[in-house]
């Protein structure tokens, strides 16, 4: 799980830099495309999908969903 945390931290730093400057659609698309695959236990095809989770896993699931929604919104902004 550590590598995913590192990827999310890197994306957060890139997003902060984009917020502090002017960004164009290719920059937003690149940031959106950085979305990591996520933990296996969030994959509906995983054998343990739907199994009881630890409280921290629920927190990760909420954060992952929020991240994916924000990434989708970044893609859509440039299409309008």
MOURBEL-V307624 format. One line per field, one symbol per residue. ss: DSSP state (h for helix, s for strand, l for the rest). Layout:
BEGIN
ss=???
END
This chain:
BEGIN
ss=lhhhhhhhhhhhhhhhhhhhllllhhhhhhhhhllllllhhhllllllllllllhhhhhhhhhhhhhhhhhhhhhhhlll
END
